[in-house]
Amino acid sequence: MNSGHQQDIVILGGGAAGWIAAALLAKKTGRHQTRITLVESEEIGIIGVGEATVPVLAQCNALLGIDESDFVRRTQGTFKLGIEFCDWGVAGNRHFHAFSDYGHQVEGVAPHHYWLRLRQSGDDHPIDDYSFAYAVAKNNKFAPTDPQNPRYHHAYHFDAALYARYLRDVATELGVQRIEGKMTHVDLDGETGDIAAIHLANGVTVAGDLFLDCTGFASELLGKALNTPFVDWSRWLLCDRAMAAPSKRPDEPTPFTRSTAHAGGWRWTIPLQHRSGNGMVYSSEFWSDDAARDALVSNLDGEPLAEPRLFRFTSGHRKQFWNRNCVGIGFASSFLEPLESTGLQLIVMGVLKLLRYFPERTIDPVLRDEYNQLSTREIERIRDFIIAHYYLSRRPEPLWAACRDIEIPDSLRHKLDVWNATGQIALGDSESYMEPSWLAILLGNGVIPARYNISADLYPLDQIRKGMDLRREEIIRSAQAVPSHQDFINRHCKAP
């Protein structure tokens, strides 16, 4: 870093993307090196729906030194151990994608190979019976597991608008300056084409060395000012709309997000302390907005608290996540779709990568290229995971038939081919979803491979059956000792 020169970082857009970026950069770069300014407009507002997250958010909070109980209390939060999938694959199917595995390896062999061997002999216990997180979640229980020997990880559900406000306090305490205003235009440097400054409607000009675009789908800087092309993935991810509405929460909050498939797409249920978040995700080619609204409203567990809001989106990413002196964080650079709660995950990953390749005032193209390559590879891997949820479906409706008919990416085809032939998950580099996540989706959808690892045949079948029975019994016993999710919240982090 140039000594004596402070680097000016300008973040355009508040919301979760802007304030996560502001807080992490302020915490990890130090005030004498960087001066961070965040420009946001109260009138633009943010997508603030009930938000579900993945465990990387717990890491983000830990990096910021945030007290978990305080954070959950102030965002009306609840805890999340995974996602329950209902009616995916076929109507009546239920499976769980947990933030955990199916137990430790035995003699270097992952437990699902023993499960596959038992299954071939006629045993019909679902793989979820070997997930400790699921045993806890399905009975609406929750407690953090022992950090020295974690049996699962956890994430959160919270109110996105309250979370952005909470992080704003964290970031401003760390020295981030907030400016209220709406951007009207951008000055580009005549020689380099870099962004020199942004102009606000109130006459203020904000100059900077590095700009972070956190303006969501609008992509004001990366997309509009710098004309960064968009790589469209809608041929693989057919859903292009979501409708969201809050409702009264009928009963105790579940420690998981629920995703329920239906004729035109799927809907989410996210339990918060004070309400439920609900949403309908669908393809406008197969379903009208009216049909989606009717299906959303008629399936609410409690009375609606607001009119449904419609969001249109296109899945894909900007060709460069970091172009010239501008880095797109969150929806400004990429959007997949709401399945698997990847929105906040991609924000946190984007900021942590930026810290790893943080530039001096003169940006080394090597850093930028590496950042872009990694970002592209990471999101392609996540894209494949999400496509798989749809592609494996055996539902008869037109949308699902269309999902089966697509020509899937080669990288996903390879994973499925290797799985079907060997029962192994072929993980590449830059994977966000490890073997247990893929197992949850593949086995949950009834995709059973032709064979399993030969070493799972070393022991007599009876011995394996006995070992797996013991494992199931131990999971049930341990899960019974965990307090209820509601009790845990009442004791530690109940919102006023």
Disulfide bonds with the S-S distance in Angstrom:
none
